[in-house]
Amino acid sequence: MIVRNFEYLLALHREGHFGNAAKSCNVSQPTLSAGIKQLEEDMGVEIVRHGRRYDGLTSEGMRVLSWAQQMYDDCKGLERELSALRRGIEGQFRLGILPGTAGVAPTLSIALAEKTPLLQQSVLVSGASSLLQAIRENNLDIALMHLEDIPGEDFDTHLLYRERIFLFHAARTQQPRSTTWDHVLNRQLCVLNSAVPEPIQDRLMQCTAQTIRTDSIDVLSAHVATGKYSAVLPQSLAGQLAHIPNLHAIAINGPMSHSNVGFVAGKNAFEAPSSRALLEMVHTPELAATLQSVISIHRRFQPKADSSQSPLK
């Protein structure tokens, strides 16, 4: 009731006339006058200069008017927010991904579209430094990245999954289930930029054989399909190479053999409605199961256990 009486007071100050104020509020003049009188009783002060006609507000009335405007605006803002919640989350959602996290991005964007059909999505694929700069400049809402590469003091992070790094190689002969970095760095490699965390990218720079670098998973796939080049990729990208005949996913042993993948956003940006909806969604049993199936495709290409096999040479 007090909010309604505040509305009466605001209308009276705006219109400068009891009758016009009542009309703008769609009530009778006696109803408006009674509301303002009730407001004076509740506040314990005289708000309107009393006379035969409206003659402005008292000094106390001007202070009440200021607070009335603030509370009225807050209530209207709350009404708009609640209305949006009833309709569903609206607006733009800008997701950034690395080439190395592109394997799970469709699963996330499709699920978010089903949960928030009024939300317009865009997906930017770029390197780690570009994604972080876009977050700083408020050009991205969230990025899906390797958390090892994130400076913690500038960003908030949320772990989504942990995955292993594999050597993908096409060959008709039996391959070992695992190998070492020493053997990997002696092979001809096609390297997908930003596919793995930066420490692993730095290690791949030490490759002693011929190396081809690319930003395209299609280019990398074409090179791996020849059987002459291998690729070091996270397990979640196995689906991008699934069409290659005789593909093998060979686990790399030793340090830097895993990556933590998760969401990155500016400080407190996870509290935005669209971001909060995404975080809530990824932990539902249904989506968690779907994500697990995506990041487990590599198992189809792992060589069978064979104790007689030596590491890849």
ZADO-1210 file (C-alpha; in nm, 4 decimals, padded with zeros to 6 digits):
<atoms>
<atom x="00.0000" y="00.0000" z="00.0000" code="MET" pos="1"/>
<atom x="00.2790" y="00.2450" z="00.0853" code="ILE" pos="2"/>
<atom x="00.4261" y="00.2030" z="-00.2645" code="VAL" pos="3"/>
<atom x="00.0906" y="00.2948" z="-00.4146" code="ARG" pos="4"/>
<atom x="00.0733" y="00.6035" z="-00.1924" code="ASN" pos="5"/>
<atom x="00.4230" y="00.6976" z="-00.3046" code="PHE" pos="6"/>
<atom x="00.2960" y="00.6777" z="-00.6623" code="GLU" pos="7"/>
<atom x="00.0143" y="00.9175" z="-00.5707" code="TYR" pos="8"/>
<atom x="00.2643" y="01.1630" z="-00.4227" code="LEU" pos="9"/>
<atom x="00.4874" y="01.1471" z="-00.7301" code="LEU" pos="10"/>
<atom x="00.1894" y="01.2061" z="-00.9574" code="ALA" pos="11"/>
<atom x="00.0722" y="01.5034" z="-00.7513" code="LEU" pos="12"/>
<atom x="00.4150" y="01.6645" z="-00.7636" code="HIS" pos="13"/>
<atom x="00.4402" y="01.5978" z="-01.1364" code="ARG" pos="14"/>
<atom x="00.0890" y="01.7217" z="-01.2282" code="GLU" pos="15"/>
<atom x="00.0576" y="02.0012" z="-00.9709" code="GLY" pos="16"/>
<atom x="-00.3155" y="01.9322" z="-00.9441" code="HIS" pos="17"/>
<atom x="-00.5131" y="01.6748" z="-00.7419" code="PHE" pos="18"/>
<atom x="-00.7605" y="01.5992" z="-01.0191" code="GLY" pos="19"/>
<atom x="-00.4970" y="01.5537" z="-01.2896" code="ASN" pos="20"/>
<atom x="-00.2831" y="01.3437" z="-01.0572" code="ALA" pos="21"/>
<atom x="-00.5776" y="01.1160" z="-00.9800" code="ALA" pos="22"/>
<atom x="-00.6530" y="01.0788" z="-01.3497" code="LYS" pos="23"/>
<atom x="-00.2924" y="00.9809" z="-01.4293" code="SER" pos="24"/>
<atom x="-00.3111" y="00.7114" z="-01.1601" code="CYS" pos="25"/>
<atom x="-00.6527" y="00.5889" z="-01.2809" code="ASN" pos="26"/>
<atom x="-00.8183" y="00.6531" z="-00.9416" code="VAL" pos="27"/>
<atom x="-01.0698" y="00.9012" z="-00.8103" code="SER" pos="28"/>
<atom x="-00.9543" y="01.2253" z="-00.6520" code="GLN" pos="29"/>
<atom x="-01.0825" y="01.1239" z="-00.3045" code="PRO" pos="30"/>
<atom x="-00.8849" y="00.7988" z="-00.3292" code="THR" pos="31"/>
<atom x="-00.5658" y="00.9874" z="-00.4138" code="LEU" pos="32"/>
<atom x="-00.6216" y="01.2433" z="-00.1376" code="SER" pos="33"/>
<atom x="-00.6868" y="00.9647" z="00.1138" code="ALA" pos="34"/>
<atom x="-00.3682" y="00.7878" z="00.0080" code="GLY" pos="35"/>
<atom x="-00.1555" y="01.0970" z="00.0616" code="ILE" pos="36"/>
<atom x="-00.3224" y="01.1614" z="00.3988" code="LYS" pos="37"/>
<atom x="-00.2427" y="00.8042" z="00.4985" code="GLN" pos="38"/>
<atom x="00.1177" y="00.8615" z="00.3908" code="LEU" pos="39"/>
<atom x="00.1384" y="01.1687" z="00.6164" code="GLU" pos="40"/>
<atom x="00.0057" y="00.9666" z="00.9089" code="GLU" pos="41"/>
<atom x="00.2528" y="00.6851" z="00.8417" code="ASP" pos="42"/>
<atom x="00.5461" y="00.9273" z="00.8152" code="MET" pos="43"/>
<atom x="00.4305" y="01.1454" z="01.1043" code="GLY" pos="44"/>
<atom x="00.4902" y="01.4686" z="00.9096" code="VAL" pos="45"/>
<atom x="00.2957" y="01.7099" z="00.6945" code="GLU" pos="46"/>
<atom x="00.3906" y="01.6381" z="00.3330" code="ILE" pos="47"/>
<atom x="00.1558" y="01.8639" z="00.1333" code="VAL" pos="48"/>
<atom x="00.0904" y="02.2289" z="00.2118" code="ARG" pos="49"/>
<atom x="-00.2770" y="02.2193" z="00.2977" code="HIS" pos="50"/>
<atom x="-00.5179" y="02.4697" z="00.1436" code="GLY" pos="51"/>
<atom x="-00.8077" y="02.4864" z="-00.0967" code="ARG" pos="52"/>
<atom x="-00.5697" y="02.4086" z="-00.3846" code="ARG" pos="53"/>
<atom x="-00.2424" y="02.2246" z="-00.4205" code="TYR" pos="54"/>
<atom x="00.0333" y="02.4628" z="-00.3130" code="ASP" pos="55"/>
<atom x="00.3399" y="02.2413" z="-00.3273" code="GLY" pos="56"/>
<atom x="00.5191" y="02.0220" z="-00.0758" code="LEU" pos="57"/>
<atom x="00.6652" y="02.1055" z="00.2607" code="THR" pos="58"/>
<atom x="01.0391" y="02.0711" z="00.3214" code="SER" pos="59"/>
<atom x="00.9662" y="01.7361" z="00.4868" code="GLU" pos="60"/>
<atom x="00.7488" y="01.6475" z="00.1886" code="GLY" pos="61"/>
<atom x="01.0392" y="01.7095" z="-00.0496" code="MET" pos="62"/>
<atom x="01.2535" y="01.4619" z="00.1475" code="ARG" pos="63"/>
<atom x="00.9712" y="01.2072" z="00.1373" code="VAL" pos="64"/>
<atom x="00.9364" y="01.2717" z="-00.2366" code="LEU" pos="65"/>
<atom x="01.3049" y="01.1891" z="-00.2926" code="SER" pos="66"/>
<atom x="01.2742" y="00.8580" z="-00.1120" code="TRP" pos="67"/>
<atom x="00.9407" y="00.7884" z="-00.2810" code="ALA" pos="68"/>
<atom x="01.1036" y="00.8233" z="-00.6231" code="GLN" pos="69"/>
<atom x="01.3865" y="00.5883" z="-00.5275" code="GLN" pos="70"/>
<atom x="01.1546" y="00.3230" z="-00.3850" code="MET" pos="71"/>
<atom x="00.9147" y="00.3516" z="-00.6787" code="TYR" pos="72"/>
<atom x="01.2014" y="00.3043" z="-00.9270" code="ASP" pos="73"/>
<atom x="01.3310" y="00.0052" z="-00.7294" code="ASP" pos="74"/>
<atom x="00.9874" y="-00.1565" z="-00.7301" code="CYS" pos="75"/>
<atom x="00.9465" y="-00.1043" z="-01.1025" code="LYS" pos="76"/>
<atom x="01.2905" y="-00.2552" z="-01.1590" code="GLY" pos="77"/>
<atom x="01.1930" y="-00.5567" z="-00.9516" code="LEU" pos="78"/>
<atom x="00.8722" y="-00.5945" z="-01.1515" code="GLU" pos="79"/>
<atom x="01.0702" y="-00.5924" z="-01.4776" code="ARG" pos="80"/>
<atom x="01.3176" y="-00.8503" z="-01.3471" code="GLU" pos="81"/>
<atom x="01.0430" y="-01.0819" z="-01.2247" code="LEU" pos="82"/>
<atom x="00.8600" y="-01.0437" z="-01.5541" code="SER" pos="83"/>
<atom x="01.1767" y="-01.1407" z="-01.7415" code="ALA" pos="84"/>
<atom x="01.2177" y="-01.4463" z="-01.5197" code="LEU" pos="85"/>
<atom x="00.8614" y="-01.5524" z="-01.5956" code="ARG" pos="86"/>
<atom x="00.9189" y="-01.5125" z="-01.9704" code="ARG" pos="87"/>
<atom x="01.2653" y="-01.6633" z="-01.9601" code="GLY" pos="88"/>
<atom x="01.6162" y="-01.5190" z="-01.9854" code="ILE" pos="89"/>
<atom x="01.6523" y="-01.2824" z="-02.2797" code="GLU" pos="90"/>
<atom x="01.9266" y="-01.0837" z="-02.4491" code="GLY" pos="91"/>
<atom x="02.2680" y="-01.1815" z="-02.5858" code="GLN" pos="92"/>
<atom x="02.5031" y="-01.4508" z="-02.4566" code="PHE" pos="93"/>
<atom x="02.8586" y="-01.4436" z="-02.5932" code="ARG" pos="94"/>
<atom x="03.0610" y="-01.7628" z="-02.5459" code="LEU" pos="95"/>
<atom x="03.4298" y="-01.7854" z="-02.6280" code="GLY" pos="96"/>
<atom x="03.6038" y="-02.1159" z="-02.6974" code="ILE" pos="97"/>
<atom x="03.9508" y="-02.2366" z="-02.7899" code="LEU" pos="98"/>
<atom x="04.0115" y="-02.4705" z="-03.0829" code="PRO" pos="99"/>
<atom x="04.0987" y="-02.7212" z="-02.8116" code="GLY" pos="100"/>
<atom x="03.7595" y="-02.6923" z="-02.6388" code="THR" pos="101"/>
<atom x="03.5507" y="-02.6900" z="-02.9568" code="ALA" pos="102"/>
<atom x="03.4621" y="-03.0566" z="-02.9142" code="GLY" pos="103"/>
<atom x="03.2191" y="-02.9927" z="-02.6289" code="VAL" pos="104"/>
<atom x="03.0997" y="-02.6437" z="-02.7282" code="ALA" pos="105"/>
<atom x="02.8024" y="-02.7639" z="-02.9397" code="PRO" pos="106"/>
<atom x="02.6763" y="-02.9751" z="-02.6507" code="THR" pos="107"/>
<atom x="02.6758" y="-02.6695" z="-02.4248" code="LEU" pos="108"/>
<atom x="02.5244" y="-02.4229" z="-02.6704" code="SER" pos="109"/>
<atom x="02.2463" y="-02.6600" z="-02.7791" code="ILE" pos="110"/>
<atom x="02.1524" y="-02.7395" z="-02.4187" code="ALA" pos="111"/>
<atom x="02.1528" y="-02.3693" z="-02.3273" code="LEU" pos="112"/>
<atom x="01.9326" y="-02.2892" z="-02.6287" code="ALA" pos="113"/>
<atom x="01.6798" y="-02.5491" z="-02.5158" code="GLU" pos="114"/>
<atom x="01.6775" y="-02.4118" z="-02.1608" code="LYS" pos="115"/>
<atom x="01.6657" y="-02.0426" z="-02.2602" code="THR" pos="116"/>
<atom x="01.4962" y="-02.0192" z="-02.6033" code="PRO" pos="117"/>
<atom x="01.4766" y="-01.6370" z="-02.5911" code="LEU" pos="118"/>
<atom x="01.8529" y="-01.6017" z="-02.5415" code="LEU" pos="119"/>
<atom x="02.0529" y="-01.5170" z="-02.8540" code="GLN" pos="120"/>
<atom x="02.3929" y="-01.6900" z="-02.8585" code="GLN" pos="121"/>
<atom x="02.7179" y="-01.6190" z="-03.0387" code="SER" pos="122"/>
<atom x="03.0345" y="-01.8317" z="-03.0253" code="VAL" pos="123"/>
<atom x="03.3818" y="-01.6878" z="-03.0799" code="LEU" pos="124"/>
<atom x="03.6750" y="-01.9224" z="-03.1533" code="VAL" pos="125"/>
<atom x="04.0143" y="-01.7720" z="-03.0758" code="SER" pos="126"/>
<atom x="04.3388" y="-01.8145" z="-02.8837" code="GLY" pos="127"/>
<atom x="04.3725" y="-01.7823" z="-02.5069" code="ALA" pos="128"/>
<atom x="04.5131" y="-01.4285" z="-02.4990" code="SER" pos="129"/>
<atom x="04.2426" y="-01.2983" z="-02.7336" code="SER" pos="130"/>
<atom x="03.9650" y="-01.4580" z="-02.5293" code="LEU" pos="131"/>
<atom x="04.0981" y="-01.3148" z="-02.2038" code="LEU" pos="132"/>
<atom x="04.1258" y="-00.9689" z="-02.3592" code="GLN" pos="133"/>
<atom x="03.7675" y="-00.9947" z="-02.4850" code="ALA" pos="134"/>
<atom x="03.6519" y="-01.0797" z="-02.1322" code="ILE" pos="135"/>
<atom x="03.8426" y="-00.7821" z="-01.9924" code="ARG" pos="136"/>
<atom x="03.6767" y="-00.5528" z="-02.2462" code="GLU" pos="137"/>
<atom x="03.3314" y="-00.7001" z="-02.1758" code="ASN" pos="138"/>
<atom x="03.3031" y="-00.8399" z="-02.5272" code="ASN" pos="139"/>
<atom x="03.2500" y="-01.1947" z="-02.3961" code="LEU" pos="140"/>
<atom x="03.0327" y="-01.3283" z="-02.1154" code="ASP" pos="141"/>
<atom x="03.2126" y="-01.6593" z="-02.0591" code="ILE" pos="142"/>
<atom x="03.4953" y="-01.8543" z="-02.2230" code="ALA" pos="143"/>
<atom x="03.5600" y="-02.2293" z="-02.2145" code="LEU" pos="144"/>
<atom x="03.9352" y="-02.2612" z="-02.1662" code="MET" pos="145"/>
<atom x="04.2267" y="-02.4534" z="-02.0184" code="HIS" pos="146"/>
<atom x="04.2326" y="-02.3311" z="-01.6597" code="LEU" pos="147"/>
<atom x="04.6103" y="-02.3766" z="-01.6377" code="GLU" pos="148"/>
<atom x="04.6444" y="-02.0676" z="-01.8589" code="ASP" pos="149"/>
<atom x="04.4305" y="-01.8323" z="-01.6463" code="ILE" pos="150"/>
<atom x="04.5751" y="-01.5637" z="-01.4138" code="PRO" pos="151"/>
<atom x="04.3566" y="-01.6151" z="-01.1078" code="GLY" pos="152"/>
<atom x="04.3716" y="-01.2604" z="-00.9753" code="GLU" pos="153"/>
<atom x="04.1885" y="-01.1139" z="-01.2765" code="ASP" pos="154"/>
<atom x="03.9218" y="-01.3743" z="-01.3493" code="PHE" pos="155"/>
<atom x="03.6737" y="-01.6122" z="-01.1889" code="ASP" pos="156"/>
<atom x="03.6921" y="-01.9769" z="-01.2982" code="THR" pos="157"/>
<atom x="03.4674" y="-02.2813" z="-01.2733" code="HIS" pos="158"/>
<atom x="03.6073" y="-02.6304" z="-01.3391" code="LEU" pos="159"/>
<atom x="03.3955" y="-02.8342" z="-01.5818" code="LEU" pos="160"/>
<atom x="03.6044" y="-03.1456" z="-01.6472" code="TYR" pos="161"/>
<atom x="03.9575" y="-03.2864" z="-01.6470" code="ARG" pos="162"/>
<atom x="04.0850" y="-03.4630" z="-01.9567" code="GLU" pos="163"/>
<atom x="04.3924" y="-03.6441" z="-02.0790" code="ARG" pos="164"/>
<atom x="04.6219" y="-03.5487" z="-02.3652" code="ILE" pos="165"/>
<atom x="04.6676" y="-03.8075" z="-02.6429" code="PHE" pos="166"/>
<atom x="04.8817" y="-03.8618" z="-02.9477" code="LEU" pos="167"/>
<atom x="04.6505" y="-03.9295" z="-03.2436" code="PHE" pos="168"/>
<atom x="04.8075" y="-04.1331" z="-03.5220" code="HIS" pos="169"/>
<atom x="04.6713" y="-04.3211" z="-03.8241" code="ALA" pos="170"/>
<atom x="04.8345" y="-04.6566" z="-03.8939" code="ALA" pos="171"/>
<atom x="04.7269" y="-05.0033" z="-04.0054" code="ARG" pos="172"/>
<atom x="04.9686" y="-05.1732" z="-03.7665" code="THR" pos="173"/>
<atom x="04.9059" y="-05.2382" z="-03.3995" code="GLN" pos="174"/>
<atom x="05.0018" y="-04.9457" z="-03.1771" code="GLN" pos="175"/>
<atom x="05.0902" y="-04.9250" z="-02.8062" code="PRO" pos="176"/>
<atom x="04.8355" y="-04.7881" z="-02.5603" code="ARG" pos="177"/>
<atom x="05.0808" y="-04.5281" z="-02.4311" code="SER" pos="178"/>
<atom x="05.4001" y="-04.3451" z="-02.5175" code="THR" pos="179"/>
<atom x="05.6358" y="-04.0848" z="-02.3736" code="THR" pos="180"/>
<atom x="05.7052" y="-03.7231" z="-02.4562" code="TRP" pos="181"/>
<atom x="06.0510" y="-03.8155" z="-02.5836" code="ASP" pos="182"/>
<atom x="05.8948" y="-04.0339" z="-02.8522" code="HIS" pos="183"/>
<atom x="05.6234" y="-03.7765" z="-02.9313" code="VAL" pos="184"/>
<atom x="05.8786" y="-03.5003" z="-02.9899" code="LEU" pos="185"/>
<atom x="06.0661" y="-03.7161" z="-03.2411" code="ASN" pos="186"/>
<atom x="05.7614" y="-03.7562" z="-03.4657" code="ARG" pos="187"/>
<atom x="05.6352" y="-03.5388" z="-03.7493" code="GLN" pos="188"/>
<atom x="05.3511" y="-03.3420" z="-03.5957" code="LEU" pos="189"/>
<atom x="05.0642" y="-03.1309" z="-03.7158" code="CYS" pos="190"/>
<atom x="04.9927" y="-02.8910" z="-03.4303" code="VAL" pos="191"/>
<atom x="04.6547" y="-02.7232" z="-03.3760" code="LEU" pos="192"/>
<atom x="04.7148" y="-02.3835" z="-03.2180" code="ASN" pos="193"/>
<atom x="04.5526" y="-02.3421" z="-02.8735" code="SER" pos="194"/>
<atom x="04.4500" y="-02.7079" z="-02.8674" code="ALA" pos="195"/>
<atom x="04.6329" y="-02.7779" z="-02.5406" code="VAL" pos="196"/>
<atom x="04.7431" y="-02.5669" z="-02.2414" code="PRO" pos="197"/>
<atom x="05.0299" y="-02.3261" z="-02.3017" code="GLU" pos="198"/>
<atom x="05.2924" y="-02.5324" z="-02.1117" code="PRO" pos="199"/>
<atom x="05.2207" y="-02.8245" z="-02.3468" code="ILE" pos="200"/>
<atom x="05.2271" y="-02.5929" z="-02.6497" code="GLN" pos="201"/>
<atom x="05.5699" y="-02.4758" z="-02.5354" code="ASP" pos="202"/>
<atom x="05.6843" y="-02.8355" z="-02.5086" code="ARG" pos="203"/>
<atom x="05.5674" y="-02.9088" z="-02.8629" code="LEU" pos="204"/>
<atom x="05.7998" y="-02.6318" z="-02.9796" code="MET" pos="205"/>
<atom x="06.0839" y="-02.8697" z="-02.8884" code="GLN" pos="206"/>
<atom x="05.9818" y="-03.1192" z="-03.1577" code="CYS" pos="207"/>
<atom x="06.2923" y="-03.2273" z="-03.3491" code="THR" pos="208"/>
<atom x="06.1048" y="-03.3495" z="-03.6577" code="ALA" pos="209"/>
<atom x="05.9098" y="-03.1524" z="-03.9161" code="GLN" pos="210"/>
<atom x="05.6121" y="-02.9652" z="-03.7688" code="THR" pos="211"/>
<atom x="05.3144" y="-02.8033" z="-03.9381" code="ILE" pos="212"/>
<atom x="05.1037" y="-02.5575" z="-03.7396" code="ARG" pos="213"/>
<atom x="04.7455" y="-02.4654" z="-03.8183" code="THR" pos="214"/>
<atom x="04.4364" y="-02.2947" z="-03.6760" code="ASP" pos="215"/>
<atom x="04.2076" y="-02.5366" z="-03.8600" code="SER" pos="216"/>
<atom x="04.0951" y="-02.8736" z="-03.7256" code="ILE" pos="217"/>
<atom x="04.0099" y="-02.9716" z="-04.0854" code="ASP" pos="218"/>
<atom x="04.3662" y="-02.9037" z="-04.1994" code="VAL" pos="219"/>
<atom x="04.5034" y="-03.1011" z="-03.9053" code="LEU" pos="220"/>
<atom x="04.2636" y="-03.3878" z="-03.9752" code="SER" pos="221"/>
<atom x="04.3736" y="-03.4038" z="-04.3391" code="ALA" pos="222"/>
<atom x="04.7388" y="-03.4306" z="-04.2365" code="HIS" pos="223"/>
<atom x="04.6723" y="-03.6995" z="-03.9756" code="VAL" pos="224"/>
<atom x="04.4715" y="-03.8978" z="-04.2322" code="ALA" pos="225"/>
<atom x="04.7846" y="-03.9343" z="-04.4494" code="THR" pos="226"/>
<atom x="04.9518" y="-04.1383" z="-04.1770" code="GLY" pos="227"/>
<atom x="05.2641" y="-03.9228" z="-04.2078" code="LYS" pos="228"/>
<atom x="05.1745" y="-03.6765" z="-03.9341" code="TYR" pos="229"/>
<atom x="05.0528" y="-03.7243" z="-03.5792" code="SER" pos="230"/>
<atom x="04.8660" y="-03.4763" z="-03.3582" code="ALA" pos="231"/>
<atom x="04.8761" y="-03.4010" z="-02.9865" code="VAL" pos="232"/>
<atom x="04.5213" y="-03.3195" z="-02.8780" code="LEU" pos="233"/>
<atom x="04.2919" y="-03.3407" z="-02.5762" code="PRO" pos="234"/>
<atom x="04.0656" y="-03.6439" z="-02.5657" code="GLN" pos="235"/>
<atom x="03.7525" y="-03.4322" z="-02.6229" code="SER" pos="236"/>
<atom x="03.8634" y="-03.3603" z="-02.9823" code="LEU" pos="237"/>
<atom x="03.8663" y="-03.7281" z="-03.0788" code="ALA" pos="238"/>
<atom x="03.5235" y="-03.6899" z="-03.2357" code="GLY" pos="239"/>
<atom x="03.6661" y="-03.4368" z="-03.4825" code="GLN" pos="240"/>
<atom x="03.8986" y="-03.7093" z="-03.6173" code="LEU" pos="241"/>
<atom x="03.6576" y="-04.0026" z="-03.5986" code="ALA" pos="242"/>
<atom x="03.6249" y="-04.0279" z="-03.9777" code="HIS" pos="243"/>
<atom x="03.9959" y="-04.1078" z="-04.0226" code="ILE" pos="244"/>
<atom x="04.0575" y="-04.4775" z="-04.1020" code="PRO" pos="245"/>
<atom x="04.2858" y="-04.6724" z="-03.8699" code="ASN" pos="246"/>
<atom x="04.3002" y="-04.3906" z="-03.6143" code="LEU" pos="247"/>
<atom x="04.4728" y="-04.4617" z="-03.2831" code="HIS" pos="248"/>
<atom x="04.4516" y="-04.2580" z="-02.9621" code="ALA" pos="249"/>
<atom x="04.7746" y="-04.3185" z="-02.7719" code="ILE" pos="250"/>
<atom x="04.8003" y="-04.1894" z="-02.4162" code="ALA" pos="251"/>
<atom x="05.1027" y="-03.9727" z="-02.3354" code="ILE" pos="252"/>
<atom x="05.2631" y="-04.0594" z="-02.0028" code="ASN" pos="253"/>
<atom x="05.4526" y="-03.8302" z="-01.7693" code="GLY" pos="254"/>
<atom x="05.4140" y="-03.4674" z="-01.6639" code="PRO" pos="255"/>
<atom x="05.1783" y="-03.2375" z="-01.8565" code="MET" pos="256"/>
<atom x="04.9559" y="-03.5246" z="-01.9656" code="SER" pos="257"/>
<atom x="04.6257" y="-03.3729" z="-01.8454" code="HIS" pos="258"/>
<atom x="04.4300" y="-03.0502" z="-01.8734" code="SER" pos="259"/>
<atom x="04.1652" y="-02.8869" z="-01.6545" code="ASN" pos="260"/>
<atom x="03.8905" y="-02.7357" z="-01.8689" code="VAL" pos="261"/>
<atom x="03.6352" y="-02.4911" z="-01.7356" code="GLY" pos="262"/>
<atom x="03.4548" y="-02.1610" z="-01.7648" code="PHE" pos="263"/>
<atom x="03.6341" y="-01.8291" z="-01.7317" code="VAL" pos="264"/>
<atom x="03.4655" y="-01.4940" z="-01.6698" code="ALA" pos="265"/>
<atom x="03.5358" y="-01.1530" z="-01.5260" code="GLY" pos="266"/>
<atom x="03.5174" y="-01.1046" z="-01.1521" code="LYS" pos="267"/>
<atom x="03.1597" y="-01.1729" z="-01.0264" code="ASN" pos="268"/>
<atom x="03.0358" y="-01.2168" z="-01.3858" code="ALA" pos="269"/>
<atom x="02.9077" y="-01.5675" z="-01.3092" code="PHE" pos="270"/>
<atom x="02.6208" y="-01.3962" z="-01.1224" code="GLU" pos="271"/>
<atom x="02.4645" y="-01.2721" z="-01.4481" code="ALA" pos="272"/>
<atom x="02.1357" y="-01.4591" z="-01.5196" code="PRO" pos="273"/>
<atom x="02.2561" y="-01.6195" z="-01.8450" code="SER" pos="274"/>
<atom x="02.5880" y="-01.7293" z="-01.6948" code="SER" pos="275"/>
<atom x="02.4178" y="-01.8616" z="-01.3835" code="ARG" pos="276"/>
<atom x="02.1764" y="-02.0603" z="-01.6015" code="ALA" pos="277"/>
<atom x="02.4694" y="-02.2184" z="-01.7862" code="LEU" pos="278"/>
<atom x="02.6500" y="-02.3151" z="-01.4652" code="LEU" pos="279"/>
<atom x="02.3346" y="-02.4674" z="-01.3180" code="GLU" pos="280"/>
<atom x="02.2657" y="-02.6572" z="-01.6383" code="MET" pos="281"/>
<atom x="02.6074" y="-02.8232" z="-01.6768" code="VAL" pos="282"/>
<atom x="02.5709" y="-02.9967" z="-01.3410" code="HIS" pos="283"/>
<atom x="02.2378" y="-03.1610" z="-01.4175" code="THR" pos="284"/>
<atom x="02.2644" y="-03.5408" z="-01.4531" code="PRO" pos="285"/>
<atom x="02.1384" y="-03.5315" z="-01.8130" code="GLU" pos="286"/>
<atom x="02.3948" y="-03.2830" z="-01.9447" code="LEU" pos="287"/>
<atom x="02.6743" y="-03.4291" z="-01.7335" code="ALA" pos="288"/>
<atom x="02.6088" y="-03.7662" z="-01.8998" code="ALA" pos="289"/>
<atom x="02.6086" y="-03.6098" z="-02.2466" code="THR" pos="290"/>
<atom x="02.9374" y="-03.4304" z="-02.1812" code="LEU" pos="291"/>
<atom x="03.0911" y="-03.7506" z="-02.0509" code="GLN" pos="292"/>
<atom x="02.9959" y="-03.9316" z="-02.3703" code="SER" pos="293"/>
<atom x="03.1581" y="-03.6567" z="-02.5810" code="VAL" pos="294"/>
<atom x="03.4865" y="-03.6596" z="-02.3926" code="ILE" pos="295"/>
<atom x="03.4966" y="-04.0391" z="-02.3920" code="SER" pos="296"/>
<atom x="03.4808" y="-04.0922" z="-02.7703" code="ILE" pos="297"/>
<atom x="03.8598" y="-04.1419" z="-02.7706" code="HIS" pos="298"/>
<atom x="03.8113" y="-04.4856" z="-02.6146" code="ARG" pos="299"/>
<atom x="03.6946" y="-04.6148" z="-02.9527" code="ARG" pos="300"/>
<atom x="04.0427" y="-04.5459" z="-03.0888" code="PHE" pos="301"/>
<atom x="04.2598" y="-04.6672" z="-02.8028" code="GLN" pos="302"/>
<atom x="04.4729" y="-04.9684" z="-02.8971" code="PRO" pos="303"/>
<atom x="04.3909" y="-05.2915" z="-02.7211" code="LYS" pos="304"/>
<atom x="04.6054" y="-05.3736" z="-02.4199" code="ALA" pos="305"/>
<atom x="04.9133" y="-05.5673" z="-02.5301" code="ASP" pos="306"/>
<atom x="05.1993" y="-05.6071" z="-02.2879" code="SER" pos="307"/>
<atom x="05.4305" y="-05.7037" z="-02.5734" code="SER" pos="308"/>
<atom x="05.3995" y="-05.3625" z="-02.7333" code="GLN" pos="309"/>
<atom x="05.6774" y="-05.1140" z="-02.6671" code="SER" pos="310"/>
<atom x="05.6200" y="-04.7387" z="-02.6648" code="PRO" pos="311"/>
<atom x="05.5603" y="-04.5773" z="-03.0036" code="LEU" pos="312"/>
<atom x="05.8741" y="-04.5204" z="-03.2091" code="LYS" pos="313"/>
</atoms>
